[in-house]
């Protein structure tokens, strides 16, 4: 694994998608409010982390030479904090789009005694203007010779749309860039001809227009419904590679002209699965950009994801996690 990671340190990756700020309020509870039957949380500390597409960029930073992120944020305090957390992680934010009429997406989690009490979302779906789309595409065209790959991370908040995706895929084809996608069923987009698409099982069935069984087969390679959904996605997106993440079952890779391959998880303990998908798309893309074949890239992504689920909170892996 370490030998593979050494080949990533010369790579530059651009992440585009819905960026957000994850805010964690930590505290203790020792009584119920007299005003309503809810706990009173005494705040002890607050933490801020990049969320959404910004967390994918954060996952890339320990391994790649340069990581650029492009998303929509407001001219507000949450936008400043998000950029600060990204800068501290080594992510380059100069391609970020700042809009004074937009409120930076922020998800606040109140946690007491390791239990989430409530989550408060500040978000407003907002499509980019024509001028903003044109500006982003001009930037990508200008930097195409400086990067090795592009990740499109869709949380269906409005940043990625048909205009932007078609422009990005056109540039990627012209310049030979690796381009991968983490799709969202609520925002079907024309990802035709991208290098690879990485849905999870639930997303794969939704996008394929199929119903998943109540009891998935324990062996993915004989799970007829899952295989059918994967093949259908290859046709929908006209992509040579579909990597379906399966949680505790690992991953299923459907590569062009190859038999489906199952990559079992190597996780020894699972403390927190949040962010595992971000780790998977980050390392999968890096491996493809480094010239690894899709199966080896999936194995690397699976191994990294298996490490991150053994950590608590919004965690990432680093090269040091692999000895």
C-alpha angles and dihedrals in degrees: 000000000000091000090055093048092054088066092060098064094084095051130103122203133188119210119199126183148075108340122193143168120248112208121190122195111195123197150129133263123213103152146024120248115258088217097060138351094271132112121260108229117207104208117230103169145345129222130192127204136172110261137195113003088355089064091054088055089048089053091053097048099079091055109033132069095232130007120191124190128199122188141126120273134161132245089255143107093267090054090051091049093048092052090047093053090048093048090051089052091052097254119142111232101181091109093055116122113228118196123184090208094055128081114219110246110251129180114196120197120193110206127186122181090350090304122114108235099183142341120221117199123200106189142129121190108238131176120216119253120245090253092052092050091049091049093051092049091049089052092050092048090051094049098039091104091053099053135063101201147009129218121200110203114189123194092162094246094129105264097106116057138153094273094053097040094049090049093048095047090049091054092045092053092047093051100035095242122163108243125188132181137211098197133203122215091215091061111043109194136177102260091165115164099004117148096246143345122212116200125161119239095268092048092047093057094043094050092044089053092239135129117238118222122252090240113038115211111265090228111058094199091064095038097113095188092051093048091048091051091050094050090047090054091052088058096044093052098030088226127146094220134046117177113191116195112216105187111227090007092063118223141322119215122200108188127179114271091359134104114254112270128208118210108195118215117259095200112135095189131015116209102154131003095191111120095014091117090053090053091048097053091043097054094036090056094045091052093049091048089051089057099258116149115251094258094051090044090053091049090053092048091048093050092050092047090050088058097048095053087060090066129077124242130356093342134165134198125241132194088262090066088070099054 
